[in-house]
Each structure stands twice: as structure tokens, then as C-alpha cells.
């Protein structure tokens, strides 16, 4: 699939079919590797010259917005597919691949009546795409909120022993709790484990001999238990800190652990549901935005062609996808098919660059041309 197309209109001097045949012949002869298609623009309502000029001022900016939303949804799809580990799906519009929809474009009269003013059609497209963008923001924010909560929990469960949640590392049998005794959890640097095992019984009085047991270790620390009389726990903590051992505050509570487990399972389920729902919504919405974008491009090429070539409307609009090395050759062909006087008038120095078209594009060519980037 090509990812970059030119949408071009050429002024018709005699008949559109004759110009189309000459263009096909020239492309086939001089740039045969350039795909070429007709882009069928209906007879839209022209309105007044003033209304066309006013519309022209807005079309470039609106096109950038609609194109931006299209790319934003596509990127969201790519991210969701990557996270889900599913194979990349070819994007479609009403079941048709996006590049085929562009190269075989047909105006949807039911959705956009051709007798409607151009401003009304453009505003309708803009409003629809803006609503889809707003929906995207809300759905992505909801999905990202659940992802953020899960990431926070995962960091707590997979981080260093100095900061991570210990509830899934400690079992009920590891903890001694009675009227007088208490079990503390010590985070010991791995290089200090020998020091811990030889000194913990003497860090304060009333420490239960041989009560320390290692529960877990990571790359930096080891987690040990120690049992002692509750009334000397504060003294033990102070002495442990002085020797570089961290005593983690921890209270074993089966109900809390079960609640956290249920919360984690629910968040994982919510994330998967939201991800699947968002992905399906993006597939559908991308098709809607792309269809709206192509209708917008049809209005844009129509309006610009009227402003460039005058009335009555007499132009041939086509879609091409030249390779980088063929661009100059194709531009030469297109220019050769334009009126000679007109060509001289519009031709500029090579330094001008850019695409002839609306808004901020430079009018560097004697024909109307702007780029459609699918990605």
C-alpha cells in the first residue's frame, strides 16, 4: 500500500476524457511506475466567489485538523495492537481498504447532498470529526487511568524490597502475633546478610533466638523475619537502622490481602475489556474519519479548482502516487498538459518548493495539487 498520494486537478481545454487519455499515455510512457487513478468529484454547488474565497482561507487549517485526527486514531490502533500482541489489521472504510477507498472514491450523496452549500458540507465534516476526537480523548483517558492503576500496583509488586508491597511475599505462618510477641520484617542488603544473621539477636534484649528466616530476595535485598517481645520493638528498629537494616511496617491481614487480590483481578479484567472496546471503536471511527476526510478533499479540490481555473467548472481530478525519484518527471508531465500561458504564469523557481494548493501551500504549479499522507 502506498502511503503518500497526490490529489491533482488539471484544467480541461477540450474534453475531460481526452485529457484523461493523454495523461494515462504520458504516465505510461514516461513514468510507468506511478499509479494513476481518476478522482471523481461531483458537481457541487459553487455559490459566490466571495464565499469560495472565504472558504479557501479555512480549508487548509481544517484539512490539517482532520488529517491529524486520522493519524491519531491510527497511532492509537497500532499501540493497542502492539500491547495486545495481535497481528496488525489492515484498516478499512466500509469494508474497503483505505487506499482502495481513496483511489476508487465515490461521493456519498445521502450523507452529503451535493446541493448543500460548500460551507455547510465542510462544517458538517468538521463537527463530526471533532466529536470523534472528543470521544477518543474520553475513551483513551478511561483506558489509561486503569492502566496507570495497574502499573502502580505492578511497580509495588515488582520493585525493590525497600519499597514494594510485601503482602504477596508473606504467609500467615511466617508471622507470630500474641499478647507479648511480635514479628518484624527486615530488609537487609544482600552484602550484609551475614552481619544480620550474626547480630540480630543482640540488637536489643528479648529477641527470640534463631527466629529469623529469609522469605525472599531480589537483586539488592533479602527479606527476613525476626520475632521478639513487642515492648522492645522500637529499640530493635532503632538499632537495626543504625546498622543499615530497614524494618518495614507490615501487618498481616488476610482480608486486606484478599481484597487487594480481587482489586488486581478486577483492574486486569477492566483493562482488557476497555482495550478491546477501544480497539473496536478505533477501527470503526478510523473508517468514519477517513471517509469524511476524502469527502473534504473532494470539496477542497473543487473549490481550489474553481478559484484557479474559473467558471464554469471544467477540470480533471486525479490521484497519483509517484515514487520520490519520479516526482520531477511526473510534475513535468502534469505541467505539459496545462495551458502554456497558464503554465508560464504559475511557474516559479526551484527554491519555492512545496505543493500548490490551499492555505499555506505555495502556488508553485499551474495545476492544483496537494498531498494526502495515509500514515
N, C-alpha and C positions, 0 to 999 in steps of 0.2 A: 504494500500500500504506500503510495506517495504521501508525504506529509506536508508538502507545500505546493499550492496551486496559484496560478494567476487567473483572475477573473478580468476579462478584457472585452471592451466593446469597440467595434470599428465602424466608421461612417459608411453607409451604403450609398453608392453613386447610381447604380442601375437597379439591381435586384439582390436581395439577401442570399438567395440560392446560388447565384453566380459568384458572389463574393465568398461564400462558404466553400464552393468548389475550388476556387483559386487558392484559398487558404489551405485547404486539405492538400492540394497538389504541391504547394510550396513547402509545407511542413514535411510531406512525404519525401520530397526530393532533396531538401537541404538540411532537415533536422528530423530524420525518421524516428529517432529515439524519444521524441517528445509526444506524449499522449495528448490528444486533442478531442474536445467534445463541445457540442453546442450547449449553450445555457439558455433555456427557454424562459424569456421574460414576457409576461402577458402585457396586454395593452392597459396600462394603469392610467388613472385619472391624473392628468397633468396639473390642473389648477393654474394659478397665475405665476408669472415669472418671479414676482416678489416672494410668493410662498415657497417656490423652489429654492430661491437664494437663501431664505431664512432656514429652510430645512437643511440645506447643504452645510450650514455652519454647525449643525448639531450631529450630523450623520457620522463624522469621523470619531467623535467622542463616544457616541452610543455604540458604534461598532467595537471600539476598544473594550467597552464595558461588557458587551455580550460575549465577545471572544474570550475575555478574561474569566467570565463565569463558566464558559465551556471548558476551558483548560483547568479551572479549579476543580470542577467535578471529575474530570478525567484523572487528575492527580490523586484525588481522594479515592477513586476506584482502584488505581494502581497500588496505593498504600494498603487499602483494605484487602486486596487480593494477596499482596505480599505477606501481610500479617496472618492471613488465614491459611497461607500455604497452598492456595488453589491456583490452577493454571490460568494464565491471562485470557480473558474472554474478549473476543472481537466485538467492539461496540457497534450498535445498530440503531437505526431510526425506523420505527415501524417494521422491524424485522429485516431491514436492508442495511448492509454495511455502510458506514458513514461516507466512505469515498465514493461508493456507488450512488448514494443518495445525492451527493454533490454533482457527480458527472451525469446523472440522469434526472436532474431536478425538474419537478413539476409543481406548479403553483397550486396551493390548496385554496380553491375558491370559496369553499364552505367556511373555512376558518378566517380567511382574509378576503372579503369581497373586493373585486378589482374596482368597483365603482366608489369605494370609500376613499376619502381624501388621503393623500400620502401621509400627511402628518398623523392622521388617526391610526393608520396601519403601524407606523413607526412607534407611536406612543403605546399602542396595544402590545406590541412586541416587547418594548422596554419594561412595561409594567409586569408582564408575565414573567420575564426573566428575572426581574428584581425580586418578585415574590418567591421564585425558586431559590434564588440566592439567600433570601432571608430564612427560608425553610432549611436550607443546607446548614446555615450557621447554627440554628437551634438544634438540629439533629446531631451535628458534629460535636457541639458543646455538651450535649447529654451523653454521647458516647465517650468523649474524652474525660468527662467527670468520673464515670465508672472506671475507666482505665487508670485514671490518676489514683483513685482509692485503692485499686488492686495493686498498682505499682508501689504505693506507700506500704501496704501490708507485706508485699513480697520483699521490699527492702528491709523491713523489720525482721522478716523471717530468714533472709539470706545474707544480711550484713554481718559485720564483725560481732563477736560475742560481747564486746563492750557496749553495743547499742541495740542489738537485735532483740526481738521478742523471744523470751525463753520458754514460753508456755508449752510449745510443742517438743521441747527437749527434756522436760522434767516430768517424771511419772509420780504417781501418788506414793509408791513405795520408797521413793528417793527422799521423801520429806518426813521428818519426825516432828510432830507437834503435840505437846502435852502441857500440863499445868506449869511445868518448870523448864522443859526443854524446848529448844527451837533449832531449826536447820537453816543455815545461811548458804547462799550461793556465792562462790568466789570466782572471779575471772582473773586467771593467772597467766602472765606472759609465758609463752612456751619455753623460753630460755630460763625461766625462774621456777619451773615445776619441781626441780629437786629441792630448791630452797624452801618452797611451800611445804612439801611433804616432811621436811625435817624440822620445820619451825612452827607450823600452825598450832600444834598442841601447847606451845609455850607463849603464844601471843597474848594470852590472858589466862586467868585461873578458870577452873571448872569447864575445860574443854573435854569432851568425851574422847578418850584415846582411840586412835585408829578409826575415827568416824568419817574421815574424808575419803570421798570416792569421786573419780573422774566420770563425768556424764557425757562430755562431748569436747571435741577440739576442732579448731579451724586453722587457717594458715598462721595466725598470730597468737591466739589464746587457747587456753584449756579451761573448761568449766568444772569446778569441784564443789562438792558439798562439804559442810562441816557442821557437826552438832555440838551444842553447848548449852549451858544454862542461860535462860532468857535474860536474867538480871545482869549478865556480863556482856551482852551482845554489843552494846555501844562501845565498851572498852576494846572488844575484839575488832570492831570495824575501824576504830582509830589506829590501832596497832597495825592492822592489815594495810591501811592506806600508807602508813609510814614506810612499809617495806615494798610498796608498789603493787599491792594486790587490791583489786576493786571488788567490793562487796555490792552485788546487785540486789536492789529491793525486789522482792518477789513473794507473792502469796499464792499458794496453790489453791485453786478454786475450780472444781470440776464443771460447775455450771457456767462459769465465765469461759472456760476453755471450749465447752460445747457451743456456747453462744458465738464465740469467735469463729469456730469451725463452720457453723451454719451461715454466718455472715459472709465468710470467704466463699463458700459454695454458691450462695445467692448472687454475690458480685460476679463470680465467674460465669454463672448462667445468664445474668443480666447482660454482661459484656458480649457474650456470644449471640444473644438474641438481638441486641442493639446493632452489633456488627453486621449480622445477616440482613436485618431490616434496612440498615443504612445502605448496604451494598446494593440491594434490590432497588431501593429508592433512587440511588445514583444512576443505575443502569437506565431506568425509565426516564429520569429527569435529564440525563445527558441527551437522550434522543429528542426530548421536547425542546431543549435549548438549542441543539444543533439544527433542528428543523426551523425554529424561529430565526436563527442566525442566517440560514440560507435564504429565507424569505426577506430578511432585512437586506442581505446582499443584493437581492434582485431589485429591491426598491432603490438601493444605493446606486447600482449600475444604471438604472433607468433615469434617476434624477440627474446624475452626473452627465449622462449621455445627452440629455435634453439641453443642459446648460452648455455643453461643449459643442454639440452639432446643430442645435436649434430645432425648430418645429417645421413640419410635423415629425414625430418620432421616426427615425429611419436609421437603424443601426443593427449590427450583428453582434450578439454577445456570445462569447466562447470561454471555455475553461481549458487551460493548458497546464502541463506540469513539466517544464524543461529542466534538464539537469543543469548544474552550475556551469559546466563547460559549454552548454548550448545556449545560454541566456542571450549573449550578444547576437548570435546567429538568428534566434527567434525574434529578437527585437528588430533586427534589420528586416526580416520578412514582414512583420506587422507594420512597420513604418512604410515599407514599399507598397503596401495595399491601401495606404491612406492617400488622400488628395495631395499632390505635390506641393501646392501653395500652402496648404494647411500644415504639411509636414515641415516646411521651412520655417513657418511661423512659430511652431511649438518646439522645434529642436533647440537644445541647449548644449553647453559644453559638457564634457565627460565628468567634470568635477561636480556637477549638480547632483547626480546620483539619485537614489530613491525611486519611488513609484509615483507615476502620475495618478492623481486621484483626489479624494476629498480631504478636507481639513488640512492637517499638517504636511501632507504629501506634496512633493514638488511636481509641478506640471511639466515634466521633462520629456513627454512624448506626445505625438499628435493623435493619440488614441487614449481612451480611458483604461486604466489598469491599476488594480490593487491586489495585494497578496492575501490568500487565505491559508493560515497555518493551522493544520488539524491538530498538531501537538505543540 
